[in-house]
């Protein structure tokens, strides 16, 4: 069994989920970490007992044994770092969102196509137990015709020396950091979006931190996605999903701590209702979805196949929808996806 040598680029908040996930895998080893802030890189390296760097190029030059890079840096740096990793022929698992715009995401696609590297955007919700069950139910036709769906992802403001996240151009706040998960998952359930309409409010950062996005799909399904970074102190990081079909209704609820890293003692439940049957109430297995995600990607690398769980076209399409939601919030009107080129 090949043991992949992983180079982690970015030692911010989400790295605290990736580092323990890597340690859970028999076929993976964290070989090095990199962060432009030396103290962060050194702290992560000390905890993981690996080498630290403050420059990604230097890391890749010094450690040719690294065969997989996990990019966990601010969103606006993703495209440039994917290009760097491709230059060295490294497989890349890149944190979401892939970029801030669909056109920037297309740049990543072109780099991947030209270099031939294996690439996947780390949309961890697609590997999260309750959401996996909803997807399986959808694929099996359990819901029947989709009448409506509702997805929510809310928390208090996530602060960890991450001013870039609250810059409308560099990070986009809750709309780009949180809503992207549910838009991506809804796309995986219902297919291409037809149009969007958003009610949203900005705070002092000028980012949209409260969003209700109504989405109509070409296949006829409809849904609402909600996100917020303005819940008050003590409000748990919360995820919620409800799918209402002609044959079944399902409701999934998950509450962690302050951030998604704080999963000890998380509350999780899934309830399913079907006509003529008693309700099904369960607590989905709370495995480490980050480990599942990394394991899936490494398996694709081993097999020499392109990841199908999250494709590059999926990543581009989700940014097309998010960009359209932002345009709808600004213009106060319905945005037709086929007519939207990303420009206002």
N, C-alpha and C positions, 0 to 999 in steps of 0.2 A: 504493500500500500504506500503510495507516494505521500510524503508529508510536506504539505505546502508551506513555504516560507512567506509570511504575510508582512507587508510593510504598511503600517497605519499612518496616513497623512492627516493630521488634525487631531489634537488632544483636548478638544472642548467637551461640552456636556455629553453629546451622544456617544463619544468614545467610551464613556463609562458603562455603556451597555455592550459595545462591541468587544472590548478587551476581555471581559469574563466569558462572553460567548465563544470567542476563539479558543480560550483555555479549555472549554468543554469538549472540543473536537479532537479526536485521536489523529486525524490526518491534517492538522493545522498547527502551526507554531507562530507566535508573534515574534518576528525576527528583529524588528526595529520600529520605532515611532518617530514621528517628525511633527514639529510645530514651530511656527515662527517666533513664538514666545518661549524662550529657552526654559524657563521655570516649569511651564506646563509639560514640555517634552521630557525634561529630566524627572519630574514627579511620576509621569506615566511609565517611563522606562524603568525607574526604580521599583515600582509596584509590580511590573510585568517581568522584570529581570531580563531586559533586552537593551539594545543600543538605542541612543537617542540622537536626533539630528534637528537642526533648525532650518534646513533647506532640502526640499524633496529631491532635487537633481543630485545633490551631494550624496544623499542616502542611496539613490539608485546606482550611482557610480561606485560607491564604496562597497555595496553589498549586491553583487550580481546574482547571488543565490535567491534573492527575493523574486518570486514568480507571480505573486498576486498583490495588488495594491488595493487597500480599502481607503477611499477618500471620504473624510468626515470633516471637511473644512467649510467655511462660509459659502453659500450658494454661488455667489458671483465669481468664485475662483474655480468652480468645477470644470468648465470647458477647458481652461488652460491646463489644469492638472491632468485631465484625461489625455490631452494631447501629449503632455510630457511622458506619462506612463506608456502611451502607445509608441513613442519614440524609442523606448527601451524594451518594447515587446512584452509588457506586463499585462496580465489579465486585470480587469478593473471592476470592483464593486463600489459604486458611488452613491453616497447618501442623497436622499431626495431633498428638494426637487432637483432634477437634472440640470436646470438652468432657470433663469428668471423669465425667459420668453421662449415661445415655440421655435423662433428662428435660431436662437442660441442652442436650443436642444438639437436642431437639425445639424448644426455645426459638429456636435458630438457624434451624431450618426455618421456624418461624412468621414470623420477621423477614424472611427471604428471600422467602417467599411474599407477604407484605404489601407489601414494597418493590418486588418484581419485578427485583431485581438478579441478575446472574449470580454464582453461587457454586460453589466446589468445595473439598473438603478435600484437602490435598496428601498423598496416599498414594503416595509416590514408588515404592514396590515394584511397583505396578501398571505402571510404565513402565520397570522395570529389565530389561535384556536377557534374562537367563536365566529370570526369572519370566514375561516375555512369551511366551517359547517354551513354557513349561509350560502357560500358559493357552491358547495356540493348539492345543497337543496335546489338551488337555481338550475344547475346543470341537469339535475335529474327530473326537472319539471314539477317538483313538489308544490311550488307556489301557484302554478297555473298562470293565468293572465295577471300581470302586475298592475294593480290599481293605483298604488301610491307607495312611496318609500320615504324614510326620514333618517338622516344620519347626522350625528352631532359629535363634536370634539371641542371641549372647553377646558380652560384652566385659568388660574391667575397668571399674570404676566411672568414669563419665564426669563429670569435675569441671571446671567453667569458671565459677566464681562463680554457681552455679546451685542454691543451697540449696533453692529452691522445689521442685525436681525430687524431692528426698528428703523432702518433706513428704507424709504419707499423704493429706491432703485437697487440697493444691494441685497435686501432681505425680504422686504414686503410685509413683515409682521405676520399676524395670524392667517391672513388670506393665503399667503404663499407657504408658510411653515406648517400649518395645521390642516387647512381646507384641502390641500393637495392630496392628502391621504384618502379622504372620503370621495373626492371626485375620481381619483384613480380607481378605487374599489367599485364605485357605482358604474364606471365605464366597464370594468371587468364583468359586472353582472348584466348590464343592459345594452352594451354595445355603444356605437357612436352617438354622441349628443347631437341634437338638432338645433336647439336654441337654449338660451339662458336668460334669466332675469334676476337681478340682485337688489336686495335692500341691505345697505351696509352703512356703517358709520366709522369715521376716522377719529383718532385721538390726537394728542399733542404731537405725536411723532409723524403725523400725516399718513400713517399706514391704516389700512382697513382692519380694525381689530375686532369688529363685530360684523358678522356676515350671515345673511340668510339668502341662499342661492337656489332658485327654482330652476330645475333642469328638465327639459323634455327630450326624449330619445327618439331616434329615427325608427326604432322598433315599436314605439307606442308607449313605453314605460315612462313614468314621471316620478320625480323625486325632489326632495328639498335637502340641502346640505347646510348645516349650521356650524359656525366656529366662533370662538371668542378667546381673547387674551385679557379680558377685563373682569373676570370673576374676582370676588373679594378674597382677602387673605384667609387662608385655611381651606378654601374650596379645593377639592381633590382633582387631579388630572382625570378627566372623565371622557369615556367613549360610549356612544350609544348608537344602536341601529335598529330600525323597525322596517320590515318588508311586509306589505299587505297585498296578498294575491287573491285570486278567485277560489283557490283551493286551500290555502293555508296562510296564516299570519305568524311571523316570528319576531321576537324582541330580544336583543342582546344588550347587556349592560356591563360596563367595566369601570371600576374606579381604583386608581392607584394613589400615590402620595402627591407631593408637590409637583414632581415631574414624572415622566414615563420611566425614568431610572428607578423610581421608588416603588418597586412592585411587591415588596414583602408585605404580606397581609392584604393584598389587593382583593376587592370584592368583584366577583364575576358570576353572571347568570345568563342562561338562555332559556326562553320559554317559547313553545310552539303550540299553536291552536289549529285544529282541523275539525270540520263539521262532523258530528256524530262520534267524536272521540274525546277522552279526557285530556286536559292540557298536559303537555310534556314539560317538565321543569328539570333543568340540569345545571350543573356547574362544569363547564368545559374544562378539560385538562389545562392547567396553567404551566405549560412547558415554556422554555426560553425561545421565543419566536426569532430573536436575532441569531441564535445558534442554528435554528432551522433554515433561516435565510442564507447564512454563510455556507452551511453544509450543502444546500441545493446548488448554490453557485459553484462551489468546488467540484461537485459531481459533474456539472456541465463542463467545467474545465478539463476534468479527467477524461470525459467522453468525447471531447472535441466538438461539442454541439453548442449552438447558440441557445441561451436561456429562453424558454417559452413562457415561464410563469410571469415574467415582466419583460416585454420586448422593448426595443428602442422606439418602435412606432407607438407603443403604449405611452412611453415617456413623453414623446413629442405631443401626442394628442391631449394628454392631461394638461400640459402647459398651454395648449391652444384654448382649452376650456377655461382654465384659470385666468388667462389673459382676457378672455371674453367676459368673464364674471366681473373683473375689475373695470372693463370698459362699460358694462351695464351699470355698475355702481356709480361711475362718474357721469354717465349720460342720462341715467334714469329711464332707460328703454330696453326693450327686448333686443338681444343680439343673436342674429342668425349665424350659426357657425360656418356654414358653407360660403357666406359672404364676408366673413370677418378675416382680414389679413393680418391682424395684430396691431394695426395702427389706428390711432384716434384722429 
